[in-house]
């Protein structure tokens, strides 16, 4: 009797995508500051929507830092504040 033949196919693109996703996840956990473009990428919200609806909220404004005309937000507390705002939408 012949032993069963086992073949393994590896989807290298899927593995690479998963690795990149995990790396991005780890980078975001260690992030100190975020600018408007990063917040837009993280939340999947447009810059304009963030400017109009999210950033004026006092819970987010509390974490805003400015230098000249540039603005940053403390990453972790800002993400938590945005999550709280979005949770209220339910």
Backbone as CSV, one residue per row, in Angstrom:
resi,resn,N_x,N_y,N_z,CA_x,CA_y,CA_z,C_x,C_y,C_z
1,UNK,0.834,-1.176,0.000,0.000,0.000,0.000,0.889,1.253,0.000
2,UNK,0.514,2.200,-0.830,1.282,3.438,-0.933,0.869,4.414,0.175
3,UNK,1.847,5.104,0.759,1.494,6.110,1.772,0.791,7.299,1.100
4,UNK,-0.129,7.961,1.829,-0.829,9.097,1.222,0.152,10.226,0.886
5,UNK,-0.129,10.896,-0.182,0.725,12.003,-0.624,0.164,13.298,-0.046
6,UNK,1.032,14.050,0.598,0.637,15.317,1.197,1.345,16.443,0.458
7,UNK,0.559,17.414,0.015,1.156,18.590,-0.618,0.712,19.825,0.152
8,UNK,1.622,20.714,0.316,1.344,21.957,1.041,1.623,23.116,0.102
9,UNK,0.616,23.952,-0.053,0.788,25.157,-0.858,0.830,26.359,0.076
10,UNK,1.805,27.205,-0.119,1.983,28.379,0.731,1.675,29.624,-0.089
11,UNK,0.758,30.415,0.425,0.417,31.680,-0.213,1.330,32.758,0.389
12,UNK,2.433,33.009,-0.288,3.433,33.938,0.246,2.886,35.347,0.410
13,UNK,2.008,35.764,-0.493,1.430,37.113,-0.399,0.579,37.241,0.861
14,UNK,-0.224,36.235,1.159,-1.066,36.266,2.361,-0.209,36.277,3.617
15,UNK,0.863,35.508,3.618,1.767,35.491,4.777,2.432,36.844,4.947
16,UNK,2.892,37.433,3.859,3.535,38.743,3.917,2.549,39.801,4.423
17,UNK,1.321,39.768,3.931,0.306,40.725,4.386,0.045,40.577,5.879
18,UNK,-0.031,39.343,6.354,-0.278,39.104,7.778,0.878,39.604,8.633
19,UNK,2.097,39.380,8.178,3.280,39.855,8.912,3.283,41.377,8.968
20,UNK,3.007,42.036,7.848,2.969,43.498,7.830,1.875,44.029,8.755
21,UNK,0.739,43.378,8.778,-0.360,43.781,9.661,0.057,43.687,11.126
22,UNK,0.733,42.608,11.482,1.192,42.435,12.857,2.251,43.477,13.227
23,UNK,3.143,43.772,12.305,4.169,44.791,12.563,3.510,46.149,12.778
24,UNK,2.562,46.506,11.923,1.862,47.779,12.079,1.136,47.841,13.416
25,UNK,0.542,46.749,13.817,-0.160,46.686,15.097,0.804,46.963,16.243
26,UNK,1.985,46.365,16.199,2.976,46.581,17.244,3.503,48.008,17.231
27,UNK,3.697,48.584,16.057,4.177,49.957,15.945,3.159,50.912,16.561
28,UNK,1.877,50.691,16.272,0.846,51.566,16.817,0.785,51.485,18.338
29,UNK,1.099,50.329,18.904,1.064,50.195,20.356,2.193,50.963,21.015
30,UNK,3.258,51.240,20.289,4.409,51.939,20.851,4.466,53.397,20.411
31,UNK,3.492,53.842,19.689,3.457,55.197,19.145,3.245,56.216,20.271
32,UNK,3.953,57.328,20.232,3.776,58.387,21.222,2.817,59.447,20.707
33,UNK,3.045,59.930,19.489,2.220,60.989,18.917,1.635,60.544,17.583
34,UNK,0.531,61.183,17.213,-0.078,60.936,15.906,-0.470,62.277,15.308
35,UNK,-0.269,62.425,14.006,-0.731,63.638,13.332,-2.083,63.342,12.683
36,UNK,-2.658,64.337,12.055,-3.992,64.200,11.482,-4.034,63.110,10.411
37,UNK,-2.970,62.988,9.634,-2.946,61.965,8.581,-2.905,60.557,9.165
38,UNK,-2.159,60.377,10.235,-2.115,59.073,10.876,-3.463,58.737,11.511
39,UNK,-4.081,59.725,12.162,-5.406,59.497,12.746,-6.409,59.117,11.661
40,UNK,-6.294,59.759,10.523,-7.178,59.438,9.408,-6.967,57.998,8.947
41,UNK,-5.724,57.581,8.847,-5.415,56.214,8.419,-5.896,55.189,9.442
42,UNK,-5.651,55.467,10.710,-6.010,54.524,11.771,-7.524,54.359,11.886
43,UNK,-8.249,55.470,11.789,-9.694,55.428,12.009,-10.489,55.166,10.738
44,UNK,-9.853,55.227,9.596,-10.539,55.097,8.297,-11.565,56.214,8.116
45,UNK,-11.297,57.362,8.702,-12.134,58.549,8.547,-11.331,59.582,7.765
46,UNK,-12.024,60.383,6.988,-11.317,61.404,6.220,-10.795,62.489,7.165
47,UNK,-9.782,63.193,6.696,-9.225,64.297,7.485,-10.317,65.323,7.773
48,UNK,-11.112,65.620,6.761,-12.168,66.611,6.945,-13.192,66.161,7.991
49,UNK,-13.587,64.892,7.962,-14.546,64.384,8.945,-13.948,64.467,10.351
50,UNK,-12.686,64.094,10.482,-12.029,64.219,11.780,-12.041,65.662,12.253
51,UNK,-11.681,66.578,11.352,-11.648,68.009,11.702,-13.023,68.512,12.143
52,UNK,-14.066,68.073,11.456,-15.406,68.589,11.720,-16.094,67.911,12.898
53,UNK,-15.904,66.599,13.064,-16.717,65.837,14.007,-15.971,65.309,15.230
54,UNK,-14.715,64.961,15.089,-14.004,64.262,16.163,-13.054,65.180,16.939
55,UNK,-12.207,65.900,16.230,-11.163,66.688,16.899,-11.682,67.837,17.759
56,UNK,-12.828,68.435,17.449,-13.328,69.490,18.336,-13.860,68.981,19.676
57,UNK,-14.092,67.687,19.793,-14.609,67.107,21.039,-13.601,67.361,22.170
58,UNK,-14.071,67.813,23.326,-13.155,68.127,24.437,-12.307,66.932,24.888
59,UNK,-12.827,65.735,24.737,-12.063,64.544,25.139,-10.851,64.332,24.248
60,UNK,-10.914,64.795,23.004,-9.790,64.668,22.080,-8.911,65.915,22.177
61,UNK,-9.531,67.081,22.271,-8.773,68.339,22.349,-7.806,68.353,23.525
62,UNK,-8.176,67.662,24.574,-7.341,67.577,25.771,-5.952,67.012,25.464
63,UNK,-5.870,66.179,24.461,-4.614,65.498,24.135,-3.879,66.122,22.951
64,UNK,-4.352,67.253,22.481,-3.723,67.932,21.339,-2.500,68.721,21.795
65,UNK,-1.456,68.653,21.001,-0.237,69.431,21.239,0.051,70.213,19.978
66,UNK,0.485,71.471,20.142,0.772,72.334,18.991,2.189,72.887,19.080
67,UNK,2.762,73.045,17.933,4.044,73.736,17.797,3.980,74.472,16.479
68,UNK,4.015,75.794,16.533,3.800,76.642,15.370,2.433,76.296,14.774
69,UNK,2.386,75.836,13.533,1.101,75.495,12.926,0.862,73.996,12.888
70,UNK,1.812,73.222,13.350,1.690,71.767,13.321,0.972,71.275,14.577
71,UNK,0.107,70.251,14.397,-0.617,69.675,15.531,-0.358,68.183,15.611
72,UNK,-0.234,67.700,16.839,-0.115,66.277,17.120,-1.051,65.956,18.259
73,UNK,-1.352,64.680,18.402,-2.182,64.214,19.512,-1.441,63.069,20.178
74,UNK,-1.521,63.015,21.510,-0.956,61.888,22.228,-1.685,60.634,21.753
75,UNK,-0.946,59.675,21.298,-1.528,58.546,20.570,-2.544,57.749,21.389
76,UNK,-2.104,57.153,22.468,-2.958,56.211,23.193,-4.218,56.864,23.761
77,UNK,-4.113,57.983,24.493,-5.348,58.569,25.033,-6.281,59.113,23.948
78,UNK,-5.715,59.557,22.842,-6.547,60.062,21.746,-7.326,58.923,21.105
79,UNK,-6.675,57.793,20.881,-7.355,56.637,20.295,-8.462,56.168,21.234
80,UNK,-8.194,56.163,22.532,-9.219,55.770,23.507,-10.392,56.739,23.488
81,UNK,-10.105,58.040,23.397,-11.169,59.050,23.349,-12.015,58.875,22.087
82,UNK,-11.364,58.628,20.955,-12.097,58.416,19.703,-12.965,57.161,19.818
83,UNK,-12.437,56.115,20.435,-13.223,54.890,20.624,-14.454,55.172,21.481
84,UNK,-14.303,55.990,22.518,-15.447,56.358,23.368,-16.488,57.141,22.577
85,UNK,-16.038,58.051,21.737,-16.956,58.850,20.920,-17.723,57.935,19.967
86,UNK,-17.019,57.043,19.329,-17.658,56.132,18.363,-18.619,55.186,19.081
87,UNK,-18.268,54.758,20.288,-19.163,53.888,21.061,-20.491,54.568,21.373
88,UNK,-20.472,55.875,21.517,-21.709,56.623,21.802,-22.655,56.661,20.602
89,UNK,-22.168,56.348,19.437,-22.999,56.386,18.233,-24.007,55.257,18.206
90,UNK,-23.806,54.238,18.982,-24.701,53.071,18.940,-26.051,53.371,19.546
